[in-house]
């Protein structure tokens, strides 16, 4: 735990889930910059915080302003809950609303604070949703590291909300100041591209040529990524009443492929992104038959799946969290898979060759087999022996 010093007090903050090996802080210079700026602003009315990474902004503002947080991340929501509790309150007691990007936002927003996300599509999608709830008097302030704020970022604010300018950089962070234009706020701009649908390539097995749905912000929302393409070409040929998990499901194309190939299977789609799980459900509903069985779960790794209840896990793990490269997510996914698998159950993983996932899998499962490989990717299979 690290101490974040603010005008609202010294806050003990951590990321979620807590990992003693993880030395990364739950805030950065852009959070500090925004909170210092707010000391000189008249903050009143309904406060909405969009894109808070680990709940630092909401935790700082909770006691005085009771903000609503809007996030695409389950981990962000859980980090916020944990950090509020660590600082002697709870989301409910503090009057803090933890909303997902799929939830209906507040009807009126008097203060909008935006932690700029890495994904511009997600920022555009959320600004479009929130703009009709702003007024000409709404205080709109964004924040981010200088590497995260580009001309395209400012143009989004300008096009959807109103005139926009930036601050000077402080500790490699900037603020974005946006003045709502009433002419833009009445309704979201025309031509919203999200969610987006596209048809898959014709050389990937049972999903060839089928449509997939992608909400803004998910990984490779505009085309099929080459790693998933390689996995789809080498999926396990298993039949019968299996329980399959598409872990880190994204748009759900891998789990849907299993459901199409094996109508007797039950597929659980899980991801820490609310946008991803909504995409997976749309993809599954459009492609699987009416009798197909599926569950849709927003959560961390396989924390919401019962122990020894799964026959097969399919996984394309990420190797970064926001801007930080880390193997903590893949490690939680692999260890969670071992817990959820029945004896004899299998974990199939697609990954870049250089990441060395076979080492982790052998340590956890005692075995690891290479199913397929090419110069960039490898498909690995680990079996739970006991």
N, C-alpha and C positions, 0 to 999 in steps of 0.2 A: 504494500500500500504506500502511495506517495501523498504528500500534503500539498493541496492546491490552495494558495493564498489569494483570496478575493475580498472585495469590499463587503461581501455578505458573510464573511467568516472564513476560517481555515477549514478546508474540506478534505477528508480522507477519501481518496478515489482509487479504484482499480478497474482494470478491464474485466471482461467476463468471457469464459469462466476464469476464475483466479488460477494462476499458475505461478508458483514460486520461482520458476526458471525464467519467467517472462519479466524483463526489466523495462518494458515499454510503458510509458505513462498513459493515463486515461485522458489526457488533454494535450494541447500543443499551443504554440504561440498565437495561433489565430483565435483560439478560445479566450486566451488572456486579453488579447487586443479588443475583442468585441465587448467583453465584460467591463474593461476600463472605459471604453467609449460610452457604455450605457450609464455610467456614473453621472454623466452630464446631461442625460436625456430625461424627459418626462415620460416615464414608462407607466402606462395605465391602460385599463380595459383588458380585453382578451389578448393574451400573449401566446403566440405559436412559435415553436422552435422546430424548424425543418432540418433534418439531416444531422442532428447531434450525434457524434460518433460513439461516445461511451457514457453519455449522460452528464457530462461536466457542466454544460450550460443550464440544463434543467435543474440539476441539483443546486447550483448556485442561486438560481432565481426562485426556487420552489417556495420558500417561506414567505417571501414578500409578494410574488406575482402569480403564483399558481398556474404556471404555463401548461399548454398542451404540447406534447411532443408528437411529431409525425416522422416516422422512420420506416424504411423498408427492411430493417434488420431486427430479427428476433434477439440476436446477441446484444444489440443496442438497448432494446427494451429491458432485457434481464439485467444488463449492467446498470441501467438507470434505477431499476427497482432496488438492486443491491446497494448502490451508492446512496440512494435516499435513506435506506434502512441503516446503513453504516453511519450516517450523519443524523441519526435519531428521529427519523420520521418514516412514513411510508407513502407511496404514491397516493393511496386513498385518503390518508389523513392529511396530506399536504394539498389535496385537491388537484393533483397533477393527473392529467389524462394522457395515457400512453396509447396513441393511435398508430395504426399501420398506414402505409400508402394506399391500401385498398379500402380503408375506412372513410366514412363521410367526415370531412373536416368541419370545424366550427362554422356557424352561419355567418358570423362577423369576426373579422380579425383586425384588431387595433394596432398590434405590434407584430411584425413578422421578422424573425431572425433566421437567417439561412446559413447553415454550415455547408459551403459549396461541395457537392459530391464529385467524385472522380468522373462519374458518368454523366455527360451532358444531356443525354436523352432522358435520364431520370429527372434531372433538374427541369428540363423543359416540360415534361409531363406534369410535374408537381406544381410548377408555376402556373400552368394552364388551369389546373384544378382549383388553385387558391385565388387567382386573380379576381374572379367574380365576388369574392368575399372580402376584398379590400375596399377601402374608401379613399377619397382624396387626402384624408388626414392620417392614414395609416403610416406608421413609422416602419420602413423597410430597410434593414441593414443585413448585408451578407458578410461572410468572413471566410478566409481560406489562406493557405500558404501561397506564396507568389507563383510557385510551380503549378498550382491548381487553378489559378485565375487567368484566363486568356481573353483575347478580344472577343472570341465566340461566346464566352461566358457573359460578358457585359452586353453583347448584342441580344442575348436571350432576355435578360432583365429589361432592356430597352424596348424590345419588340412586344413583350407580353405585359409588362407592368408600367413602365414609364421612363423618363429621363434618368440616366445612370452615370455615376462617376465613381472614381476610386480614391482611396487615401494614399498617402505615402506608405512605403513599406517600413515596418518595424519588426525586427527580429525575423525577417523573411516572411512576414505575414502582411496581408492587406485587408482593408475593409471595402465593401461595396455599398454605396449610398444610392438608393433608388427612390424617386419621387413618383408616387402613383398618378397616372394620367386618367381622369374620369372617362375619357373617350375610349380607353382600352379596357376598362374594368367591367363593363356591363355584362360581357360574356366572354368565354374563352375564345381565342383567335380561331378562325376557320381553318380547316384542314389538319386537325390533330392526327398525327401519323400513328398514334398508339391506341390500343395494341396493334401490332403489325403481324400479318400472315405472309408466309411464303411456302412454296412447294419444295419439297426435298429433292435432292438429286435422284437419278434413276438407277444408281449402281450400289445401293446400300441395303439390299435385302428386302424384308417385308415392308419397310417404310418407304420404299422407293416411290417418288412422285407424290407422296401424301402431304397434306398441309399441316403446318405447325403454327401455333399462336405464340406471340412474344410480347409481353408487356415491357414497358420501358425499364431499362436498367439491368436486365438480365444479361448473362454472359453470351456473347455472340448472338445478339437479338436480331441481326439483319441477315445472317447466313449461317449455315451449318459449319461449326468449327472442325478443323481437320482431325483433332483427336477423337471427337465423338463419331465422326465419319468412320474412322478406323475401327473403333469399338463396334459400331453397328455392323460392320462387315465380318466381325468375328464373335458374335454373341453366342452364348452357350445354347445348344440344342437340347433343351430339357422340356419334357411334356408332363402333363398330369396336374393335379391340384397343388401346385407349389405356392408358397408365399414368398414373393419377391419384393425387394426394396430397391427403388431407384434413389440412391443416396446422393444428395447434392443435385437434385433432379433438373435444375434449369427449366427449360421449356417442356420437359417430360418426354422427349423423343425416345430415349433409351427404354424407359419403363413401358411406354406405349408400344414399342416394338415387341417387347416380351408378351404383352397382353394380346397383340394381334397374332403373334406366332403360336401362342398357347392360350386359347380361350378359357381353359380351366384354371389358369393362374389367378391369384389375387395379388395385385401390385399396390405397394405403398409408395407414394411419391413424397419425399421429404427434402426440405431445404430450409436454410435460415432466412431466406429472402421471401417476403410475402408476395412480391411481384413474380418470383419464379414459381411458387406453388400455384398461383392463379393461372399462370401460363400453362403449367403442366396439366391442370384440370381441364382447361379449354382444349388443349391438344388431345388429351385422352378422350374426352366426350365426343370429339368430332371424328375420331378414327377407330375407336374400339366399338364392338357391338353392344347392343342394349343390355345384354346379359353379362357383360364384362364386370369384374369386381375390382374396386380400387378404393384406396383411402388417401387422403391428402393432409399432410402434417407439416406445420411450420415449427421448427425446433432446431436444437443444436445436435448435429451428428445424428445418432440413433437414440437419444435420451428418452424419446417418447415411445419407443418400441419395446415390447415385452422381451425379457430375457429368454433365449432359446426358443424363439417363436418363428424364425425365418429360415428358409431353405437356401436363398440366394440373394446376395447383395451385389449391385452393380454400381461402380463409383468412378467418377472423374474428379478427383479432389483438387481444390485450388491450392496454390502455394504462396498466397499473399493475403494479408488482411489490411485493407485500405492501402497505404503506401508501404507497409512493412512486409518484407519477405520473411516467411516463417513456416516451419513444418508443424506447428502446433495443431492446425486444423486437420491436416491429413492424419496425424497421430491419433486425434480424438475419433476421427472417422473409422480408422482401422481397428482401434481397441473397442469402440462401440459396436462395430460389426462382429467382432469375435464374441462379445457378450450376447448379441441378439441372435446369432446363428445357432441352429440346432447342431448336435454332433453329426458330422458328415456334411454340414452346410458349407457353401463356398462363397468366397469374396472374390469378385473379378474387378480389377483396377486397370484403368488406362492412364498412362502418365508419360511425360517426357523421359527419355532414357536417362538423362543426366541427373534426375532427381533421386535415383537409387532407392525407389520404393521397395525393391525386393529385400533390402536389408531389414527394414522395419517389419515387413510381413514375415520374414523368417524368424525374427525375434519374437513376434507375437504368436504366430501359428506353428512355428517349428518346421514350416515347409513353404515353398513358393515355386511355382512352375511358370515358365514363359509360354503363353499360348500363341502369341504372334508378335512380330516386331518388324519395324522398318527403320530407316536411318534416323527418324525423329522420335517415334513412339514405341512403347512396349505395352502389351496386354498381359497382365499377370493374374494368376489364379492361386489362391491359398485356401486350404481345406481345414475346417475345425475338426481335429481328431478326437477331442474329448471335451 
